Structures are given as structure tokens and as C-alpha cells.
Amino acid sequence: MNAPDHEPIVSIPELLAHALELETESRERYRDLAQCMALHNNPDVAALFEQMAGYSELHARSVEVRAQGYSLPAIAPWDFKWNCPEGRETPCLDDVHYLMNRRQALELARHNEIRGRDFYAGVAAFSPEPEVSALAREMADEEQEHVDLLAQWIARELAQLEVLLEDLDPPHIPE
């Protein structure tokens, strides 16, 4: 793992502020995508993106619970410590198409969870503060659980596709 291009995260409040922004931005982007898919008459993917927004909302609430008793710093958008222009779990709009299917949407969500996991793993690896590293490792493990769950959902989608593509009445060709 390469060292980050910025100073490491050195306090629990700073880590929690990053985590809260990550989940809040993820929720907002998934809701935007759900609305876009609904507008383009893609209800299955719209429902999936709305479901992902709901999960991001739950994760944001979990971070808020962890943050109780801390005074989180106000961080300007350009001062967040991730190596990309947007949050680590924020879907990149370049990867979205109004005709995308559920599997593609799940792949996008899985990719975002991997980016979130890698962000927390990087914080764990490079923070000089043991408490920050421990919490970041715990958060990376939670993100890995999300990655694994999405991989299961993707496998289920692929299995359903195989059933749909199976010819239940193949042509009979005499030998």
C-alpha cells in the first residue's frame, strides 16, 4: 500500500468526520441515481440504488452514534484526505448508464465499497495514532463485509441470468 499524498488522519474525530462525509455523500449520490433511473424508466435499478442509499443512511447513523461525545471538525470539501476528487464510496457518474442492469449496478456498488474499504485500510496503515488505526481497521473490516455481501448478490444475479438463458426446450437434432 502506497503512502497517501496527504498528511495521515491523526484523531478519532477527524476519522469520524471523514466517515460521516463518506456515507452522507454516498447516500445522496445513490438517491440521485435512483431518481435518474426512475426518470429513464429503469425501475429495477432505481429500486436497487434506493436500497443502497438506505444502507448508506444506516451507515451514516452508525457513524453518528460512534461520534457521540466527540466534537467533529468541520472539514472543507477540498481538505478531505482521500486520493480522489469525490468521496471513496461515491459512485462515479462515468460508470452509470440509464440502461444499466441490476448486475451492473451491483458491480458499481461493490466497486464503491472496495474503495471505502481501501480508504479505511490506508488510514489504519498510515495513522501514527494506535486508536485511529484500530478504529479504521474495524471500519475497513465492516466495508469488507459489504464487499462480500455484494459479491454474493452479484453471484445470485448471474445465476438467475444463467437460468433465463438456459434453453428448456432445445431443438432436437437427430444423429
N, C-alpha and C positions, 0 to 999 in steps of 0.2 A: 504494500500500500504506500503510495507516494505521499509525502508531506503536503499539507494544504498550502495554498497560495496566500494564506492569511494567518493571522495570529490564532492560536487554538482557543477553544472555549474553555474558560477557566473557573466558572462558577455554576452552581446548580440553577440560580435564577436565569442566567444567560442561556443555559441549555434549555430550560423550560420555555423561555421566550421564543427560542428558535422552534421548539417542538410545537408550541401553540400556533405560531405563524404557519408552519408547515401543514398542520391539519386544517387550519381555517382556510388557507388558500386552496388546499386540495378540495375541501367541501364546496367552496364557491365555484371552482372550475368544473367539478363534476356536475353541479347543478346547472351551470351554463351549458354544458354539453348535453345534459338531459333535455333541456329546453330546445336546443338546436335540433336534436334527433327527433323530438316530438313534432317540431315545426316541419321537418322534412319527412314526416310520416314513416318514421322508423321506431315504432313503439317498443319493440323488444329491447333495443339498445338504449332507448330513452329510459326505460324502467331499470335496466342494469346500471346506468350512470346515476340514476336517482338513488339506487341501493348503495352504490359506492359513496355517494355524498352522505348518506345516512351513517355509514361506517366511519367516515371522516369526522362527522359530527360527534359520534360516540367517542372517538379517539381524542378529539379536542376537549370534550368534557372530562375525560380521564386525566389529561394533562392539567386542566384547571384544578382538579381535585389534588393532584400532586403538588401544584403550585400554592396551595393554601398555606398561609404563614410566611410566604416569600413575597418580596416586592420585586416584581419582574421589571427589568429595564425596558425602556422604550427604545426600540432599535429602528433606525431609519431603513427603508427598503434596500438602499444601496449598501448598508453596513451588515447585512446578514452574512454569515460565514459559510456559504456554500458556493461551490465552484461552478455555478450555472446562473443564468440570468433570472430564473424563476425558482420557486421552491422545489425541494427534492421530490415531493410526491405530487407535483402539479403536472397533469398531462400536457404534453407539448401539442399545440394545435396543429403542427405539421403532420402529426401521426393520426389525425382524425379525418374521416371522410363521411359524408352524410349517408353513404350506402354501406358503411361498415356493418359487419355481423357481430353476433354475441361473442364468438371466439376472438375476433379481433379486438373487441372492447375489453375482454378479459386479459388478453395479452398486453394491452396498453396499461391496464390497472396493475398487472403483475410487474411490468417494467418499472412503474412508478414506485411500487413497494420495494423493489430491489434498490432503487435509487435512495429511498428513505433508509433502508437497512444499511446501505453503504455509507450514508451520511453519519448515522449514529456510530457505526463501527469506526469511522475515521475520527470522530470525536473521542471515542474510547481509546483509540490507539495513540492520539497525539495530545490529549489534555494532560498537563502536568499535575492535575489535581486528582487524587485517587477516588474521591467521592463522585466527581464528574465522570470519570472513566467508568466507574461501576454502574452509575445510572444510565449512561449512554450505552453500555454493553447490554443492560436489561432492555432498553428500548430497541436496540438492534435485534435482540432475540425475539421481541414481540413482532417486529417487522418481518423477521424470517418466518414466523408462524403465519403471517398474512400471505407471504410469498408462497408458502407450501399449500395453503388453502386455495389460493387462486390457481396453482398448478393442478390441484385436484379438480377444480371446476372446469379448467381448460380440457383436461383429460376426459371428463364427462361429456363436454360439448363435442369433442372429437369422436367419442364412442357413439353418441347419438347420430352424428353425421354419417358414420360408417353404416349404421342400421338403415338410415334413409337411403343410402346409396346402394345397399345390397339389393340385388335383383331377386325378388322372391319367386319369380316365375321366369327363370332363364329360358331362352329358346332351346328347343330340343333339336339337336343335330345328330342324325343317325351316323353311326360309324361305318 
